[in-house]
Protein backbone atom coordinates (compact mmCIF):
# COMPACT_ATOMS: atom_id res chain seq x y z
CA UNK A 1 0.00 0.00 0.00
CA UNK A 2 1.18 3.53 -0.75
CA UNK A 3 2.84 5.45 2.08
CA UNK A 4 0.74 8.49 1.15
CA UNK A 5 -2.99 8.31 0.43
CA UNK A 6 -4.77 11.00 -1.58
CA UNK A 7 -8.55 11.40 -1.39
CA UNK A 8 -10.92 14.01 -2.79
CA UNK A 9 -14.02 14.50 -0.63
CA UNK A 10 -16.97 16.14 -2.37
CA UNK A 11 -18.69 18.93 -0.46
CA UNK A 12 -22.46 19.33 -0.51
CA UNK A 13 -22.22 22.45 -2.68
CA UNK A 14 -20.01 20.98 -5.40
CA UNK A 15 -16.49 21.72 -4.14
CA UNK A 16 -13.74 19.36 -2.99
CA UNK A 17 -11.82 18.92 0.26
CA UNK A 18 -8.52 17.33 -0.77
CA UNK A 19 -6.95 15.01 1.81
CA UNK A 20 -3.34 13.89 2.16
CA UNK A 21 -2.92 11.06 4.65
CA UNK A 22 0.58 9.97 5.66
CA UNK A 23 0.29 6.19 5.67
CA UNK A 24 3.45 4.73 7.18
CA UNK A 25 2.16 3.89 10.64
CA UNK A 26 4.92 1.40 11.50
CA UNK A 27 7.60 4.09 11.09
CA UNK A 28 5.41 6.69 12.87
CA UNK A 29 4.79 8.28 9.46
CA UNK A 30 8.39 9.44 9.15
CA UNK A 31 8.87 11.36 5.91
CA UNK A 32 10.74 9.59 3.13
CA UNK A 33 11.98 11.02 -0.15
CA UNK A 34 9.31 9.04 -1.98
CA UNK A 35 6.53 10.48 0.20
CA UNK A 36 7.69 14.03 -0.50
CA UNK A 37 7.96 13.26 -4.21
CA UNK A 38 4.35 12.03 -4.23
CA UNK A 39 2.95 15.02 -2.36
CA UNK A 40 4.60 17.82 -4.34
CA UNK A 41 2.92 17.28 -7.74
CA UNK A 42 -0.44 16.53 -6.15
CA UNK A 43 -0.35 19.79 -4.20
CA UNK A 44 0.65 21.72 -7.31
CA UNK A 45 -2.32 20.22 -9.14
CA UNK A 46 -4.74 21.04 -6.31
CA UNK A 47 -3.44 24.61 -6.11
CA UNK A 48 -4.74 25.18 -9.66
CA UNK A 49 -7.90 23.07 -9.36
CA UNK A 50 -10.83 25.45 -8.86
CA UNK A 51 -12.92 22.66 -7.33
CA UNK A 52 -10.50 22.29 -4.40
CA UNK A 53 -11.27 24.75 -1.60
CA UNK A 54 -9.04 23.34 1.16
CA UNK A 55 -6.48 20.63 1.89
CA UNK A 56 -6.56 18.39 4.97
CA UNK A 57 -3.16 16.97 5.94
CA UNK A 58 -3.38 14.10 8.43
CA UNK A 59 -2.01 10.62 9.10
CA UNK A 60 -2.80 6.98 9.71
CA UNK A 61 -2.80 5.69 13.28
CA UNK A 62 -3.16 7.42 16.61
CA UNK A 63 0.47 7.48 17.80
CA UNK A 64 1.99 10.01 15.45
CA UNK A 65 1.23 12.56 12.80
CA UNK A 66 4.87 12.45 11.71
CA UNK A 67 7.84 11.60 13.93
CA UNK A 68 10.50 13.12 11.67
CA UNK A 69 12.45 12.57 8.49
CA UNK A 70 14.11 9.51 7.03
CA UNK A 71 17.42 9.94 8.86
CA UNK A 72 18.30 6.23 8.76
CA UNK A 73 18.48 6.27 4.96
CA UNK A 74 20.47 9.49 5.19
CA UNK A 75 22.88 7.66 7.48
CA UNK A 76 23.19 4.76 5.04
CA UNK A 77 23.99 7.12 2.16
CA UNK A 78 26.60 8.92 4.25
CA UNK A 79 28.12 5.57 5.28
CA UNK A 80 28.48 4.54 1.64
CA UNK A 81 25.63 2.01 1.66
CA UNK A 82 23.45 3.94 -0.77
CA UNK A 83 23.32 6.68 -3.37
CA UNK A 84 25.80 9.42 -2.35
CA UNK A 85 23.49 12.04 -3.91
CA UNK A 86 20.60 10.98 -1.65
CA UNK A 87 21.10 13.61 1.10
CA UNK A 88 20.99 16.48 -1.37
CA UNK A 89 17.93 15.08 -3.16
CA UNK A 90 16.14 14.36 0.12
CA UNK A 91 16.63 17.80 1.66
CA UNK A 92 15.85 19.65 -1.56
CA UNK A 93 12.59 17.76 -2.05
CA UNK A 94 11.52 18.01 1.60
CA UNK A 95 12.24 21.73 1.74
CA UNK A 96 10.42 22.37 -1.54
CA UNK A 97 7.41 20.60 -0.05
CA UNK A 98 7.57 22.70 3.13
CA UNK A 99 7.98 25.92 1.15
CA UNK A 100 5.01 25.04 -1.08
CA UNK A 101 2.84 24.47 1.99
CA UNK A 102 3.97 27.79 3.51
CA UNK A 103 2.96 29.62 0.33
CA UNK A 104 -0.05 27.49 -0.70
CA UNK A 105 -2.91 29.66 -2.03
CA UNK A 106 -5.66 27.71 -0.22
CA UNK A 107 -6.22 26.70 3.41
CA UNK A 108 -4.11 23.77 4.55
CA UNK A 109 -5.43 22.16 7.73
CA UNK A 110 -2.83 20.04 9.52
CA UNK A 111 -4.16 17.54 12.06
CA UNK A 112 -1.14 17.35 14.38
CA UNK A 113 -2.23 14.42 16.56
CA UNK A 114 0.28 12.41 18.60
CA UNK A 115 4.00 12.74 17.93
CA UNK A 116 4.95 15.73 15.77
CA UNK A 117 8.71 16.02 15.56
CA UNK A 118 11.38 17.15 13.11
CA UNK A 119 9.95 16.77 9.61
CA UNK A 120 6.47 16.60 11.11
CA UNK A 121 7.02 20.03 12.65
CA UNK A 122 8.01 21.27 9.22
CA UNK A 123 4.65 20.18 7.79
CA UNK A 124 2.63 21.48 10.73
CA UNK A 125 4.39 24.84 10.84
CA UNK A 126 3.97 25.32 7.10
CA UNK A 127 0.19 24.80 7.24
CA UNK A 128 -2.22 27.72 7.48
CA UNK A 129 -4.50 26.05 10.07
CA UNK A 130 -2.53 24.03 12.63
CA UNK A 131 -4.49 21.71 14.92
CA UNK A 132 -3.14 20.01 18.04
CA UNK A 133 -4.94 17.51 20.25
CA UNK A 134 -4.66 16.26 23.81
CA UNK A 135 -2.18 13.61 22.58
CA UNK A 136 0.09 16.02 20.65
CA UNK A 137 3.77 15.99 21.52
CA UNK A 138 5.74 18.52 19.51
CA UNK A 139 9.54 18.77 19.48
CA UNK A 140 12.62 19.61 17.46
CA UNK A 141 15.05 17.08 19.05
CA UNK A 142 17.84 17.29 16.46
CA UNK A 143 20.39 18.18 19.14
CA UNK A 144 20.23 14.49 20.16
CA UNK A 145 21.51 13.32 16.74
CA UNK A 146 24.17 15.94 16.05
CA UNK A 147 22.02 17.96 13.69
CA UNK A 148 20.06 21.23 14.12
CA UNK A 149 16.34 22.10 13.81
CA UNK A 150 15.70 22.45 10.07
CA UNK A 151 12.53 22.20 7.88
CA UNK A 152 12.08 25.94 8.31
CA UNK A 153 12.74 25.99 12.06
CA UNK A 154 15.29 28.77 11.50
CA UNK A 155 12.17 30.76 10.55
CA UNK A 156 9.52 29.64 13.05
CA UNK A 157 11.72 29.21 16.14
CA UNK A 158 13.11 32.70 15.65
CA UNK A 159 9.57 34.06 15.92
CA UNK A 160 8.83 32.63 19.36
CA UNK A 161 8.83 35.01 22.35
CA UNK A 162 11.43 35.55 25.05
CA UNK A 163 14.10 33.17 23.83
CA UNK A 164 11.71 30.19 23.76
CA UNK A 165 12.84 29.17 20.27
CA UNK A 166 16.48 28.81 21.29
CA UNK A 167 15.45 26.97 24.44
CA UNK A 168 13.34 24.48 22.48
CA UNK A 169 16.12 23.93 19.95
CA UNK A 170 18.91 23.45 22.50
CA UNK A 171 16.94 21.23 24.90
CA UNK A 172 14.77 19.36 22.39
CA UNK A 173 11.98 19.58 24.96
CA UNK A 174 8.47 18.38 24.19
CA UNK A 175 5.55 20.75 23.79
CA UNK A 176 1.93 19.83 24.51
CA UNK A 177 -1.17 21.36 22.94
CA UNK A 178 -1.77 24.30 25.32
CA UNK A 179 1.87 25.35 25.08
CA UNK A 180 1.88 24.96 21.29
CA UNK A 181 -1.01 27.41 21.02
CA UNK A 182 0.50 29.71 23.65
CA UNK A 183 3.76 29.89 21.69
CA UNK A 184 2.04 30.31 18.32
CA UNK A 185 3.24 26.93 17.00
CA UNK A 186 -0.39 25.82 16.61
CA UNK A 187 -3.71 27.58 16.12
CA UNK A 188 -6.37 25.36 17.69
CA UNK A 189 -6.70 22.75 20.45
CA UNK A 190 -9.29 20.23 19.26
CA UNK A 191 -10.06 16.89 20.92
CA UNK A 192 -8.74 13.92 18.97
CA UNK A 193 -12.17 12.29 18.76
CA UNK A 194 -13.37 15.22 16.63
CA UNK A 195 -11.18 14.29 13.67
CA UNK A 196 -14.06 12.70 11.71
CA UNK A 197 -16.37 15.54 12.70
CA UNK A 198 -13.87 18.03 11.25
CA UNK A 199 -13.96 16.38 7.84
CA UNK A 200 -17.74 15.98 7.99
CA UNK A 201 -18.30 19.63 8.83
CA UNK A 202 -15.92 20.75 6.09
CA UNK A 203 -17.86 18.77 3.51
CA UNK A 204 -21.20 19.99 4.92
CA UNK A 205 -20.15 23.66 4.89
CA UNK A 206 -21.31 26.25 2.36
CA UNK A 207 -18.20 27.42 0.51
CA UNK A 208 -19.80 29.89 -1.89
CA UNK A 209 -18.90 30.36 -5.53
CA UNK A 210 -16.33 32.38 -7.43
CA UNK A 211 -15.44 35.65 -5.71
CA UNK A 212 -17.90 34.85 -2.93
CA UNK A 213 -15.81 31.91 -1.73
CA UNK A 214 -14.30 32.67 1.70
CA UNK A 215 -12.35 29.47 2.28
CA UNK A 216 -10.36 30.70 5.27
CA UNK A 217 -13.52 31.97 6.92
CA UNK A 218 -15.28 28.63 6.45
CA UNK A 219 -12.35 26.71 7.92
CA UNK A 220 -12.07 29.12 10.84
CA UNK A 221 -15.77 28.80 11.69
CA UNK A 222 -15.64 24.99 11.64
CA UNK A 223 -12.50 24.84 13.73
CA UNK A 224 -13.70 27.50 16.18
CA UNK A 225 -16.83 25.48 16.96
CA UNK A 226 -14.88 22.24 17.42
CA UNK A 227 -12.35 23.98 19.64
CA UNK A 228 -15.09 25.38 21.87
CA UNK A 229 -16.67 21.95 22.34
CA UNK A 230 -13.20 20.50 23.07
CA UNK A 231 -12.37 22.80 25.98
CA UNK A 232 -13.15 20.27 28.76
CA UNK A 233 -10.56 17.86 27.29
CA UNK A 234 -7.78 20.41 27.71
CA UNK A 235 -8.88 21.96 31.01
CA UNK A 236 -6.64 19.73 33.13
CA UNK A 237 -3.53 19.85 30.91
CA UNK A 238 -0.62 21.80 32.32
CA UNK A 239 1.32 24.25 30.16
CA UNK A 240 4.92 23.84 31.37
CA UNK A 241 6.49 26.31 28.93
CA UNK A 242 3.94 28.96 29.86
CA UNK A 243 4.54 28.23 33.54
CA UNK A 244 8.31 28.43 33.07
CA UNK A 245 8.31 31.38 30.68
CA UNK A 246 9.83 33.92 33.12
CA UNK A 247 12.58 31.42 33.96
CA UNK A 248 13.20 30.59 30.29
CA UNK A 249 13.50 34.27 29.45
CA UNK A 250 16.02 34.76 32.27
CA UNK A 251 18.06 31.70 31.26
CA UNK A 252 18.28 32.73 27.62
CA UNK A 253 19.25 36.31 28.47
CA UNK A 254 23.01 35.80 28.49
CA UNK A 255 25.83 37.02 26.28
CA UNK A 256 27.09 33.70 24.96
CA UNK A 257 25.83 30.21 24.26
CA UNK A 258 28.28 28.86 26.85
CA UNK A 259 26.67 31.05 29.52
CA UNK A 260 23.18 29.95 28.43
CA UNK A 261 24.09 26.27 28.72
CA UNK A 262 25.68 26.84 32.14
CA UNK A 263 22.60 28.72 33.36
CA UNK A 264 20.16 26.01 32.25
CA UNK A 265 22.32 23.28 33.73
CA UNK A 266 22.63 25.08 37.07
CA UNK A 267 18.89 25.27 37.76
CA UNK A 268 17.75 23.08 40.65
CA UNK A 269 14.32 21.84 39.70
CA UNK A 270 12.08 18.96 40.71
CA UNK A 271 9.79 19.59 37.75
CA UNK A 272 9.92 16.51 35.48
CA UNK A 273 9.45 18.51 32.28
CA UNK A 274 12.28 20.91 33.05
CA UNK A 275 14.57 18.14 34.31
CA UNK A 276 14.03 16.24 31.06
CA UNK A 277 14.99 19.36 29.11
CA UNK A 278 18.18 19.64 31.18
CA UNK A 279 19.04 15.98 30.55
CA UNK A 280 18.58 16.29 26.81
CA UNK A 281 20.77 19.38 26.75
CA UNK A 282 23.44 17.59 28.76
CA UNK A 283 23.48 14.55 26.46
CA UNK A 284 23.09 16.46 23.20
CA UNK A 285 25.87 17.28 20.78
CA UNK A 286 27.94 20.27 21.96
CA UNK A 287 28.65 21.08 18.31
CA UNK A 288 24.91 21.08 17.58
CA UNK A 289 24.25 23.45 20.48
CA UNK A 290 26.86 25.89 19.17
CA UNK A 291 25.57 25.48 15.61
CA UNK A 292 21.96 26.05 16.68
CA UNK A 293 22.87 29.33 18.34
CA UNK A 294 24.81 30.58 15.32
CA UNK A 295 22.22 29.45 12.74
CA UNK A 296 19.35 31.13 14.59
CA UNK A 297 21.39 34.32 14.88
CA UNK A 298 22.23 34.36 11.18
CA UNK A 299 18.67 33.55 10.10
CA UNK A 300 16.93 36.12 12.27
CA UNK A 301 16.25 38.60 9.46
CA UNK A 302 16.19 36.17 6.52
CA UNK A 303 13.15 35.79 4.29
CA UNK A 304 11.39 32.42 4.21
CA UNK A 305 13.10 31.54 0.92
CA UNK A 306 16.50 32.54 2.31
CA UNK A 307 15.88 30.37 5.37
CA UNK A 308 15.28 27.27 3.26
CA UNK A 309 18.28 28.07 1.07
CA UNK A 310 20.45 28.47 4.17
CA UNK A 311 19.15 25.23 5.70
CA UNK A 312 19.68 23.40 2.41
CA UNK A 313 23.37 24.25 2.45
CA UNK A 314 23.78 23.57 6.17
CA UNK A 315 21.98 20.21 6.12
CA UNK A 316 24.12 18.94 3.23
CA UNK A 317 27.25 20.12 5.04
CA UNK A 318 26.16 18.27 8.18
CA UNK A 319 25.98 15.10 6.09
CA UNK A 320 29.63 15.62 5.07
CA UNK A 321 30.94 15.77 8.64
CA UNK A 322 30.95 13.08 11.32
CA UNK A 323 28.75 14.63 14.06
CA UNK A 324 25.38 13.95 12.43
CA UNK A 325 26.02 10.35 11.28
CA UNK A 326 27.54 9.55 14.68
CA UNK A 327 24.41 10.84 16.42
CA UNK A 328 22.13 8.79 14.16
CA UNK A 329 24.29 5.71 14.68
CA UNK A 330 24.10 5.94 18.46
CA UNK A 331 20.39 6.74 18.70
CA UNK A 332 18.76 4.94 15.76
CA UNK A 333 21.16 2.41 14.17
CA UNK A 334 23.25 0.69 16.85
CA UNK A 335 20.99 2.19 19.54
CA UNK A 336 23.75 2.10 22.14
CA UNK A 337 22.93 5.61 23.34
CA UNK A 338 26.62 6.42 23.53
CA UNK A 339 27.48 8.93 20.80
CA UNK A 340 31.16 9.83 20.56
CA UNK A 341 30.69 13.55 20.06
CA UNK A 342 33.49 15.51 18.44
CA UNK A 343 33.79 17.90 21.40
CA UNK A 344 33.35 17.27 25.14
CA UNK A 345 31.47 20.52 25.82
CA UNK A 346 30.25 23.69 24.14
CA UNK A 347 33.25 25.74 25.22
CA UNK A 348 35.55 23.32 23.38
CA UNK A 349 33.76 23.59 20.02
CA UNK A 350 36.07 25.10 17.41
CA UNK A 351 34.56 28.20 15.79
CA UNK A 352 36.28 27.24 12.54
CA UNK A 353 34.30 23.97 12.53
CA UNK A 354 31.01 25.85 12.88
CA UNK A 355 31.96 28.30 10.13
CA UNK A 356 32.90 25.39 7.89
CA UNK A 357 29.46 23.85 8.38
CA UNK A 358 27.80 27.17 7.60
CA UNK A 359 29.70 27.68 4.34
CA UNK A 360 27.73 26.82 1.20
CA UNK A 361 29.02 23.73 -0.63
CA UNK A 362 27.92 25.11 -4.03
CA UNK A 363 28.28 28.19 -6.22
CA UNK A 364 24.50 28.03 -6.84
CA UNK A 365 22.08 26.79 -4.21
CA UNK A 366 19.65 24.07 -5.47
CA UNK A 367 16.82 26.15 -3.99
CA UNK A 368 17.96 29.41 -5.61
CA UNK A 369 14.67 29.58 -7.55
CA UNK A 370 12.56 30.02 -4.42
CA UNK A 371 11.30 33.55 -4.12
C-alpha positions, 0 to 999 in steps of 0.5 A: 500500500502507498505510504501516502494516500490522496482522497478528494471528498466532495462537499455538498455544494459541489467543491472538494476537500482534498486530503493527504494522509501519511500512511506509514504507521509502522515508522510513525509516518516518518517522511521519506523522499518518496513520500515528499515526491508524491505530495509535491505534484499533487499539491501543485495540481490542487493549487490550480484546481478550482474545485478544491477549496481546502487541503486536509493533511493528516495521518494513519494511526493514533500514535503520530502525525509524523515523527520526523524525516528519514534519517536512517536512509540518510545515514546509510547514504553517508556511510556509503551504503546507498546513493551518495546524492541521496542527502541532497535530493532528500533535503531539496525535495523536503524543503520544496514541499515545506515551502510550497505548503507555507505559500499554498494559495488555499487553506491547509489544515494540519491535524497534528495528533500524537508525535509531531517532531522534526519533519512533522514540525516542518509540515505542521508549521507550514500549514495555514491552520494548525491543529493540536490535540490532547495527545500532541507531543511537539519537538525539534530534538535534532540536538540528540543526533548531532544535527540542528532544527531544520525544515524551516525551524530557522524561521519559526523558532526565531519568531517565538517570544522571550528566547523560547525558540532557542530553548526548544532547539537546545533542549529538544523539549516536548511541547503539549497542545496548550503550550503549542497554542501559547507559543504560536506553533499551533492555532487550535486545540481540538479533541482527537475524537473530533477528527471525523467531525472536522472532515464531515463539517468541512464537507457539509459547509457552504463554501460559496462560488467564485469571488464569494468563496471565503475558504479561510472563513469557512475553515475558521468557523468549523475549527472554532466550533470544534475547539469550543466543544473541546475545551473540557478535554484540555482543562486539566492539561498543564502548560509547562512552557507557559509556567516556566516562561519567566525562567526561560526568558532569564536563562536565555538572556546571556551574552554567549551560548556557553553562559546559556548552557551553564545557566540552564544546567545550574537550575535546581528543579524537581519539575519533570518537564524541566529536568528532562529538558536539562538531561537532553541538553546535557546529552546532546551534541555540543557542536549542535548546540553551538551550531543552533545558536549561530544558525538562529542568529544568522537567520533572524532577518532572513526571508522564508526563501533565504531560510530554506536556502540556508538550511539546504546548504547547512543540512548537506554540510552536516551530512559531510561531517561526522557529528550527524552520522555519529548521532544517528548511529548511536540513537537509531542504528546501533541504539547504544545511546553512547554517541562519541561527540566531536567535542566534550562541551560547548566551550571546546567547540572550534569556531572554525568547525562551525563556520565550515558547516555554515559555508555553502558547498555550491556556487549556486544553491539548489533552492535558488529559484525560491522567491 
